[in-house]
Amino acid sequence: MDWTLIFSRAVEAGIGSEAIIYALAAIGLNVQFGYTGLLNFGQAGFLAIGAYAIAVTVATFGLPFFLGVGIGLLLAAVMALLLGIPTLRLRADYLAIVTIAAAEIVRLVVRSVALSDTFGGTDGLQAFSGSFYDMNPYPPGEYGIPPIIGFDNRSMWVLTVGWVLVAIASFILFMAMKSPWGRVLKAIREDEDAVRSLGKNVFSYKMQALVIGGVIGSLGGFIFALSRSAVQPDLYSTDLTFYAYTVLILGGAARILGPIVGSMVFWLLLIFIGTGLENAVNSGAITFITVNQVGAIRLMLVGLGLMLLLIYRPQGIFGDKREISIDAR
Amino acid sequence: MHAESLPAGKAAALKAFEGMAAEPGVPKPDPILVVDNVVRRFGGLTAVNVKHVEIQRGSITALIGPNGAGKTTFFNQLTGFDTADEGQWTFNGQAMNGVSAYKVARQGMVRTFQLTKALSKLTVIENMRLGAQSQKGENFFRGLIPGLWRGQEDEITAKAEDLLQRFKLDAKRDDFAGSLSGGQRKLLEMARALMGDPQLVMLDEPMAGVNPALTQSLLGHVKNLRELGMSVLFVEHDMDMVRDISDWVIVMAQGEVIAEGPPDSVMSDERVVDAYLGAHHDAPLSAEEEERQLHEAEAELDKESTE
């Protein structure tokens, strides 16, 4: 067993681009689900919009990188408005149905053959991250704490930008949730009629939460696209959304640090188990499964872990049991 | 005269109703709420069909009626929580039909609910703060800069603490509202409604589920609203409470206003008694009928004893 390799992979995943992407996706869900009680099951669609906005703007149309960033943020907001206008006046479950379908529509549009000139079909798009890496201040080389952590200069640049985005998003939410605005959201999560009877425009607040959460999700899409220098439609399927929910519940919904720590712990454990199992199979320590089965077993363990979490600690790592919106009795 | 020993608000309300005809739709000298031809249908059932009704400013008006009379539905129409199929109503002379619930509340017409809606995962003081109107910090961008709303928040908090003291909830200030008893939740809901400085307070069954020990205190608070210049419209089943605190009573049955009047006379009104007792539905109409029913009952008893 190569424990150094297992630990190194796990720690790198815990602070790497996956942790950032899922932290941003979960921060967005935290605004919507954690604080406001809106069930957005289409967060993957918002990440896809962010990722494809940069890729299409730069790779397909040859326009500047920052224009792509602006378009991504704008489209995420527009998408949230489009989903919210018909559904936010209805019961909460309708939003869940509409968002899960909308995210699939986004994925199916960008992978369609008819539009492959624009979106690149199932292969996706590459060659759009050049100007992002041109801004990289890190000279080439290895960074980190050998032998556990080691990143090249390109990863260092992605991680720096990514964690700064996570910090900015979290700080803004921290300030917002302490304010009377945040108080209205938490009240809506509990009983929107009560809030309405006190003269608050509930529809407007729910819409704001949906837009802010979606825009933060699109930031995750930016990092997803840039860290891989490629976009592929099938990476933005519904499992991304449900992993993000797992991250949020693990860390603790309605807590500022919940999604961040949740994402780090989630990826650390996931890669630790995956790499550990692979290593154990390769070195002959485990003989009853093959390397090809490790991926599936890892997924089963995520499902099992989520179930145990909801039964025994629905408030997650940081949550306060008295004020969680998930009720697992 | 004995009127001098009464509180000013009560005396003024009694004076306003003096000599008023006790009939449905009677005009009031200074109405705060005027309702015309409000109809609400659910499929084939007409739940509310109110021709004309006025609520006197500065008074406590009770809305009573048997179960299913449409009282709560009527409340929901007036406060924008449900849409009326037909009709108009004005609040302070302003047309309110089709106005959404939150705008109704902003205009100064605030309601409470039959099933208390204390926000149990917020603390008592946060519940109270939520009730205040036009808060600067309730805008997302302004909320990000505490300097812009901190001052107003302090004023709101001071006002909330004042109200909590009046409602004897100050010891619970930092507890989650979920830890309060049913009666305390009713008190909190009422206190929270007052944070918005309403002109008309609409209480949907304020006494339902309240511990008898708290009843007197709640009644006192409702009476006090009138002394503070607010108007109160409430739905209630507890007749003792209605007799005790209301200046005027409106009776609904099957969606219509069937009677109006001062509490004492309205409760002896034949139409009201009929509405409550089911209008002779099961009572025998003739001597032969009575005889037949008696025989049936006896036969039933015999059958049971032989079995």
Contacts between the chains, C-beta under 8 A, distances in Angstrom:
chain1	res1	chain2	res2	distance
A	172	B	144	6.5
A	175	B	143	7.3
A	175	B	144	4.7
A	175	B	145	7.9
A	175	B	146	7.4
A	176	B	140	6.3
A	176	B	143	5.5
A	176	B	144	6.0
A	178	B	146	7.5
A	179	B	137	4.6
A	179	B	138	7.9
A	179	B	142	8.0
A	179	B	143	3.1
A	179	B	144	6.9
A	179	B	146	7.1
A	179	B	149	6.6
A	180	B	129	7.1
A	180	B	135	4.8
A	180	B	136	7.9
A	180	B	137	3.6
A	180	B	138	4.6
A	180	B	143	6.2
A	180	B	149	6.2
A	180	B	153	6.9
A	181	B	137	6.2
A	181	B	138	5.4
A	181	B	139	6.6
A	181	B	140	5.2
A	181	B	143	3.6
A	182	B	143	7.0
A	183	B	122	7.3
A	183	B	126	6.0
A	183	B	129	6.7
A	183	B	130	5.9
A	184	B	130	6.9
A	184	B	138	5.7
A	186	B	119	7.9
A	186	B	121	7.2
A	186	B	122	6.3
A	187	B	119	5.2
A	187	B	122	6.3
A	187	B	130	5.4
A	189	B	121	7.8
A	190	B	119	4.8
A	190	B	120	7.0
A	190	B	121	5.5
A	190	B	122	7.3
A	191	B	117	5.1
A	191	B	119	6.1
A	193	B	81	6.8
A	193	B	101	7.8
A	193	B	113	7.2
A	193	B	117	6.4
A	194	B	113	7.3
A	194	B	117	3.6
A	194	B	118	7.9
A	194	B	119	6.0
A	195	B	130	7.3
A	196	B	81	7.4
A	196	B	100	8.0
A	196	B	101	4.4
A	196	B	102	5.0
A	196	B	105	7.3
A	197	B	79	7.1
A	197	B	81	7.8
A	197	B	101	6.5
A	197	B	105	5.7
A	197	B	110	6.6
A	197	B	111	5.4
A	197	B	112	7.5
A	197	B	113	7.3
A	197	B	117	7.4
A	197	B	193	7.7
A	198	B	102	7.9
A	198	B	105	6.0
A	198	B	110	7.4
A	198	B	130	5.9
A	198	B	131	5.2
A	198	B	192	7.0
A	198	B	193	7.6
A	198	B	195	7.8
A	198	B	196	6.4
A	199	B	102	5.2
A	199	B	103	7.7
A	199	B	105	3.7
A	199	B	106	4.3
A	199	B	110	7.6
A	199	B	133	5.5
A	199	B	196	5.9
A	200	B	102	5.6
A	200	B	130	7.9
A	200	B	138	7.2
A	201	B	102	5.1
A	202	B	102	6.8
A	208	B	140	5.8
A	212	B	140	7.5
A	322	B	121	6.7
A	322	B	176	5.8
A	322	B	178	7.3
A	323	B	121	4.2
A	323	B	176	7.4
